[in-house]
Amino acid sequence: MSFEEVYSKLNKKTKDRLKLASEVNKEILPTASVKLNRDLGGGFGKGRQTVVWGNKSAGKTSMLLQTIAEAQKRGEVCAWVDAEGSYDTEWAASLGVDNDKLILSDSKSIDAVTADVVDFMEAEIDLVVVDSISALIPSTYFEKDGSDEMKQGLDGTKQIGTVSKELAVAVNKFNYANKKTALILISQLRNKITTYGGVADMVGGEAMKFFSSTIVKLWSSASEKEQITGEITRGDRIIKKPIGRPVNYTITFNKMGPPNQTGSYDFYYDGSLIGIDQVGEIVDLAEEAGVIHKGGAWYSYGDEKFQGRARMVEYLKENVSIREEIEQKVLNG
């Protein structure tokens, strides 16, 4: 039988719930990193769940705050679940976040966060970030085994395996409720002891991986020798000090594009630029694509020539139209 004949035999109520595969739209929400967007296939998927995890020095929170700032510029509505109780309005503002237009939840139990996030999804909020699932408390934490509450500590709570179990239910609910929201779950790094020794893995259990369309690992070093140094003005003095660090990423899983992509970007936490150096990323990608030519220490574009990457970056920061022209050539192939 033909497709049309088979389709016509379907029950009307069934057909009302169905659609053709050609009607599926892949909606993308770009991150704050130009390189990461390129390697992700555009950014994080809307209607999808993404896990961003890594070590404490990797700037996971800051990258996602800057991603929110970029989304707000496009008129998108965002929400932040501050499970760690560490949201800093001044730091967020320095990354470009409009705190007056960011919905913030300070829920800390898995049950309460699940309720909030599902509500956000039903309201069709564009981007929701949970910072972090590692800080969430299971409902059994509040259950007492004895009558003397004053004597009940952590030993008096039934917590064995409950975090993973409750998170498994939570992400299942997210998967059911999510239609148009880019849900980003931040997870911390933990070391698992196996027969082969210690293995770094993310917190959250296997359900986090199963329900995620994309998993991105970030890592960076907090050691002084790995930092980017620069000149900072302090009063009438100019001092040289660490102002940023390179952040590495690996896309360990991706249903939205090719997996196993790796790269890096520079993140600045002090100085004139705060956040990811997007112009520096454009220069690197343009050099890789042959749009900007590099010979020795010299960079050139058209008739313009600069000694050193820093001067090329500075030129593009001052000439927005040329930067946008180069970016379009890079991103559009």
Buried (B, 14 or more C-beta within 10 A) or exposed (E): EEEEEEEEEEEEEEEEEEEEEEEEEEBBBBBBBBBBBBBBBBBBBBBBBBBBBBBEBBBBBBBBBBBBBBBBEEEBBBBBBBBBEEBEEEBBBBBBBEEEEBBEBBBBBBBBBBBBBBEBBEEEBBBBBBBBBBBBBBBBBEEEEEEEEEEBEEEEBEBEEBBBBBBBEBBBBBBEBBEEBBBBBBBBBBEEEEEEEEEEBBBBBEBBBEBBBBBBBBBBBEEEEEBBEBEBEEEEEEEEEBBBBBBBBBBBBBEBBEBEBEBBBBBBBEBEBBBBBBBBBBBBBBBEEEBBEBEEEEBEBEEEBBEEBEBBBEBBBEBEEBBEBBBEBBBEE
